[in-house]
């Protein structure tokens, strides 16, 4: 593909930002890529990896950028935007990669200068690893990136951002912020909370030793531990900023769980079989849609350390 943006600035240099830099390089999508991370160690690693042109201030990174992408934890986005807002050039597009959208829009919008196009986005891709070394160019291939245009966003700016994400290998779709947050509460946020809880239960159940948990981990528990290994700062912010949708889905989950408890207690095998058959079909649909594989590693690309 040809260059989509002459200059792209990535604020935050973790898994998603580093993968974006590598994917843009792979596709020749940006004439120049700059980046900034608050941690000196992270900036040093990014320079070592030659991810992008690493700057020592966020304002320096975004200067004259055609696209600025906030890749920091959701709870930090407002403060970061307050810092870089005055340095954004008129006509630039501002985006993000946060997994909650309404809270990001509320936190960032007050600091978006007039003439800058705010187009939030959320790539539905990731691994349990974090930091600039975790990135890889194929992370977004055949994954979805949801675009959530802020009110009054330029159609041309939205289309251009979608072209970039498609160039990085993603499929794109558009949603409004509230619907996005509800969908993600179902497909990501509540499952992560359940995974953290199940691993916590195993840790608290002292009759099962740590060595037994590790040695005898079958696929179900092993997959829980993969999810529960995700970045704690990011997930703390997700639950604090998408609390309403998460609590709604968690309530529905609790109701379903009580129904299954009743079926097990009363020996209602027909209910259990019908329930498992229905949910199995959903799993098969995910695989048929190309969003996962039968492989026990969930189709994840191993991260080279």
PLY file of the C-alpha trace (Angstrom):
ply
format ascii 1.0
element vertex 305
property float x
property float y
property float z
element edge 304
property int vertex1
property int vertex2
end_header
0.00 0.00 0.00
1.00 3.63 -0.32
1.66 6.08 2.51
-1.55 6.95 4.39
-0.04 9.55 6.76
3.20 11.45 6.29
3.85 11.44 10.05
2.32 9.26 12.77
3.00 9.85 16.47
2.47 7.06 19.01
2.10 8.19 22.62
2.88 5.17 24.75
5.12 2.40 23.43
3.67 -0.86 24.74
2.36 -3.93 22.93
-0.21 -2.16 20.75
1.95 0.84 19.82
4.99 -1.28 19.04
2.86 -3.61 16.92
1.39 -0.60 15.11
4.88 0.71 14.35
5.96 -2.66 12.97
2.74 -3.11 10.97
3.04 0.39 9.48
6.63 -0.31 8.51
5.62 -3.62 6.97
2.99 -1.93 4.82
4.85 1.31 4.09
1.90 3.20 5.55
3.69 6.12 7.22
6.43 8.39 5.97
7.70 8.97 9.52
6.83 7.35 12.85
7.64 9.05 16.13
6.94 7.81 19.63
7.08 8.73 23.29
6.80 6.79 26.55
6.83 8.21 30.06
9.41 5.66 31.24
13.02 6.24 30.26
13.57 2.46 30.27
10.75 2.00 27.77
12.15 4.73 25.52
15.58 3.11 25.67
14.17 -0.30 24.71
12.18 1.25 21.84
15.38 2.90 20.57
17.26 -0.38 20.89
14.56 -2.11 18.82
14.47 0.77 16.31
10.69 0.79 16.56
10.40 4.42 15.58
11.99 7.81 16.12
11.77 8.00 19.91
11.34 11.46 21.44
12.01 12.57 25.02
8.78 14.57 25.34
5.27 13.92 24.13
5.01 17.42 22.68
8.09 16.80 20.56
6.67 13.50 19.28
3.35 15.00 18.14
4.73 18.14 16.54
3.60 18.32 12.88
2.09 14.81 13.08
-0.81 14.04 10.75
-2.03 11.28 13.07
-1.54 11.06 16.84
-2.53 7.83 18.60
-2.92 7.66 22.37
-1.62 4.24 23.46
-1.52 4.88 27.21
-3.74 3.42 29.96
-7.29 4.76 29.85
-6.92 6.49 33.20
-3.99 8.53 31.90
-5.49 9.70 28.60
-7.03 12.93 29.88
-3.78 14.12 31.47
-1.74 13.14 28.43
-4.14 14.97 26.13
-3.99 18.09 28.30
-0.21 18.01 27.83
-0.09 17.47 24.07
-3.23 19.32 22.97
-1.51 22.68 22.35
1.15 20.96 20.21
-1.28 19.33 17.75
-1.38 20.89 14.33
-4.66 22.00 12.73
-6.09 19.33 10.47
-4.42 16.47 12.33
-6.34 13.37 13.36
-6.29 12.25 17.00
-7.10 8.65 17.86
-6.53 6.10 20.62
-6.50 2.33 21.19
-8.36 2.11 24.50
-10.76 -0.75 25.13
-13.35 1.60 26.67
-14.70 4.39 24.52
-17.23 6.59 26.33
-14.84 7.33 29.20
-12.01 8.08 26.78
-14.18 10.47 24.77
-15.31 12.23 27.96
-11.73 12.56 29.24
-10.04 13.59 25.99
-12.62 15.76 24.21
-12.19 18.88 26.40
-8.54 19.11 25.35
-8.94 18.56 21.59
-8.10 21.83 19.81
-10.43 23.26 17.21
-9.55 21.93 13.77
-8.25 18.56 15.07
-10.33 15.51 14.14
-10.95 13.16 17.07
-11.59 9.59 15.87
-11.35 7.05 18.73
-10.61 3.43 17.83
-10.16 0.07 19.49
-8.17 -2.78 17.91
-9.49 -6.10 19.22
-6.09 -7.71 19.37
-3.50 -8.42 22.00
-1.66 -10.97 24.05
-0.96 -11.34 27.75
2.46 -9.75 27.19
3.21 -6.05 27.50
5.96 -3.57 26.70
7.73 -2.66 23.45
9.46 -6.05 23.13
6.04 -7.77 22.98
4.98 -6.18 19.69
4.88 -7.98 16.34
3.81 -6.83 12.87
1.06 -9.42 12.37
-0.84 -8.74 15.61
-3.76 -7.09 13.79
-4.00 -9.46 10.83
-7.63 -10.58 10.38
-8.60 -9.00 13.71
-11.23 -6.30 14.08
-10.62 -2.64 14.80
-13.74 -0.77 15.90
-13.85 2.89 14.93
-15.94 5.14 17.18
-16.07 8.59 15.57
-16.58 11.43 18.03
-19.50 13.77 17.41
-18.85 15.99 14.40
-15.81 14.02 13.21
-14.82 14.53 9.59
-15.92 11.67 7.32
-12.66 12.00 5.40
-10.67 11.69 8.65
-12.65 8.57 9.64
-12.14 6.94 6.24
-8.42 7.73 6.29
-7.98 6.13 9.72
-9.89 3.06 8.59
-7.57 2.82 5.56
-4.58 2.79 7.93
-6.02 0.02 10.08
-6.93 -2.03 7.03
-3.38 -1.53 5.78
-2.13 -2.93 9.08
-4.16 -6.09 8.42
-7.32 -5.37 10.43
-10.97 -5.53 9.49
-12.82 -2.36 10.47
-16.30 -1.58 11.70
-17.98 1.47 13.26
-20.05 1.75 16.45
-21.23 4.44 18.81
-19.40 4.62 22.13
-22.12 3.23 24.42
-22.81 0.23 22.18
-19.08 -0.46 21.89
-18.71 -0.50 25.67
-21.62 -2.92 26.08
-20.31 -5.27 23.37
-16.84 -5.28 24.91
-18.26 -5.90 28.37
-19.67 -9.15 26.93
-16.76 -10.23 24.76
-13.76 -9.05 26.76
-14.19 -7.20 30.03
-16.37 -9.64 31.97
-14.44 -12.71 30.72
-11.24 -11.12 31.99
-12.83 -10.43 35.36
-13.99 -14.04 35.58
-10.52 -15.27 34.66
-8.89 -13.14 37.34
-11.45 -14.45 39.81
-10.92 -18.12 38.94
-7.16 -17.83 39.29
-7.72 -16.03 42.60
-9.98 -18.86 43.78
-7.26 -21.40 42.98
-4.76 -19.30 44.89
-7.08 -19.08 47.91
-7.99 -22.77 47.94
-5.18 -23.94 50.19
-6.22 -27.59 49.93
-4.84 -27.49 46.36
-1.14 -26.67 46.40
0.63 -24.29 44.02
2.62 -27.18 42.58
-0.58 -29.12 41.82
-2.16 -26.09 40.12
0.90 -25.72 37.91
1.52 -29.42 37.28
-2.05 -30.47 36.55
-3.39 -27.40 34.76
-5.77 -28.68 32.09
-6.70 -26.51 29.12
-9.51 -24.67 30.91
-7.48 -23.41 33.85
-4.40 -22.83 31.68
-6.42 -20.55 29.42
-7.75 -18.67 32.45
-4.18 -18.04 33.58
-3.23 -16.67 30.16
-6.02 -14.11 30.30
-5.30 -13.29 33.95
-1.67 -12.51 33.09
-2.75 -9.35 31.25
-1.53 -5.92 32.31
-3.07 -5.05 35.73
-2.97 -1.26 35.22
-4.87 -1.49 31.96
-7.55 -3.78 33.41
-7.95 -1.72 36.57
-8.74 1.28 34.36
-11.09 -0.76 32.15
-13.29 -1.81 35.06
-13.30 1.63 36.66
-14.27 3.35 33.41
-16.74 0.79 32.02
-18.36 -0.12 35.32
-22.02 0.19 34.26
-21.81 -2.16 31.26
-19.53 -4.59 33.09
-21.81 -4.76 36.14
-24.83 -5.34 33.87
-23.16 -8.27 32.12
-21.72 -9.59 35.39
-25.26 -9.62 36.81
-26.49 -11.61 33.83
-23.55 -14.00 34.26
-24.43 -14.50 37.92
-28.02 -15.36 36.99
-26.82 -17.92 34.44
-24.39 -19.37 36.97
-27.15 -19.79 39.55
-29.26 -21.63 36.94
-26.39 -24.01 36.24
-25.81 -24.53 39.96
-29.49 -25.49 40.31
-29.25 -27.90 37.36
-26.20 -29.60 38.86
-27.76 -29.76 42.32
-31.02 -31.25 41.02
-29.41 -33.56 38.48
-31.03 -31.82 35.51
-28.87 -33.32 32.77
-31.18 -32.17 29.98
-30.70 -28.53 30.98
-26.92 -28.92 31.17
-26.70 -30.70 27.82
-28.88 -28.13 26.05
-26.91 -25.23 27.56
-23.53 -26.68 26.63
-24.75 -27.49 23.12
-25.87 -23.89 22.57
-22.65 -22.38 23.92
-20.51 -24.85 21.95
-22.17 -23.58 18.76
-21.09 -20.04 19.62
-17.50 -21.23 20.03
-17.65 -22.96 16.64
-18.94 -19.72 15.13
-15.90 -17.82 16.43
-13.60 -20.34 14.77
-15.60 -20.34 11.52
-15.37 -16.53 11.42
-11.57 -16.81 11.45
-11.23 -15.06 14.82
-9.58 -18.04 16.52
-8.38 -21.57 15.84
-8.76 -25.03 17.30
-5.14 -24.83 18.47
-4.70 -24.86 22.27
-2.55 -21.73 22.08
-5.57 -19.81 20.70
-3.66 -19.06 17.51
-1.37 -16.64 19.33
1.95 -15.86 17.69
4.71 -16.68 20.19
6.59 -13.67 21.47
10.33 -13.88 21.04
12.13 -12.85 24.18
0 1
1 2
2 3
3 4
4 5
5 6
6 7
7 8
8 9
9 10
10 11
11 12
12 13
13 14
14 15
15 16
16 17
17 18
18 19
19 20
20 21
21 22
22 23
23 24
24 25
25 26
26 27
27 28
28 29
29 30
30 31
31 32
32 33
33 34
34 35
35 36
36 37
37 38
38 39
39 40
40 41
41 42
42 43
43 44
44 45
45 46
46 47
47 48
48 49
49 50
50 51
51 52
52 53
53 54
54 55
55 56
56 57
57 58
58 59
59 60
60 61
61 62
62 63
63 64
64 65
65 66
66 67
67 68
68 69
69 70
70 71
71 72
72 73
73 74
74 75
75 76
76 77
77 78
78 79
79 80
80 81
81 82
82 83
83 84
84 85
85 86
86 87
87 88
88 89
89 90
90 91
91 92
92 93
93 94
94 95
95 96
96 97
97 98
98 99
99 100
100 101
101 102
102 103
103 104
104 105
105 106
106 107
107 108
108 109
109 110
110 111
111 112
112 113
113 114
114 115
115 116
116 117
117 118
118 119
119 120
120 121
121 122
122 123
123 124
124 125
125 126
126 127
127 128
128 129
129 130
130 131
131 132
132 133
133 134
134 135
135 136
136 137
137 138
138 139
139 140
140 141
141 142
142 143
143 144
144 145
145 146
146 147
147 148
148 149
149 150
150 151
151 152
152 153
153 154
154 155
155 156
156 157
157 158
158 159
159 160
160 161
161 162
162 163
163 164
164 165
165 166
166 167
167 168
168 169
169 170
170 171
171 172
172 173
173 174
174 175
175 176
176 177
177 178
178 179
179 180
180 181
181 182
182 183
183 184
184 185
185 186
186 187
187 188
188 189
189 190
190 191
191 192
192 193
193 194
194 195
195 196
196 197
197 198
198 199
199 200
200 201
201 202
202 203
203 204
204 205
205 206
206 207
207 208
208 209
209 210
210 211
211 212
212 213
213 214
214 215
215 216
216 217
217 218
218 219
219 220
220 221
221 222
222 223
223 224
224 225
225 226
226 227
227 228
228 229
229 230
230 231
231 232
232 233
233 234
234 235
235 236
236 237
237 238
238 239
239 240
240 241
241 242
242 243
243 244
244 245
245 246
246 247
247 248
248 249
249 250
250 251
251 252
252 253
253 254
254 255
255 256
256 257
257 258
258 259
259 260
260 261
261 262
262 263
263 264
264 265
265 266
266 267
267 268
268 269
269 270
270 271
271 272
272 273
273 274
274 275
275 276
276 277
277 278
278 279
279 280
280 281
281 282
282 283
283 284
284 285
285 286
286 287
287 288
288 289
289 290
290 291
291 292
292 293
293 294
294 295
295 296
296 297
297 298
298 299
299 300
300 301
301 302
302 303
303 304
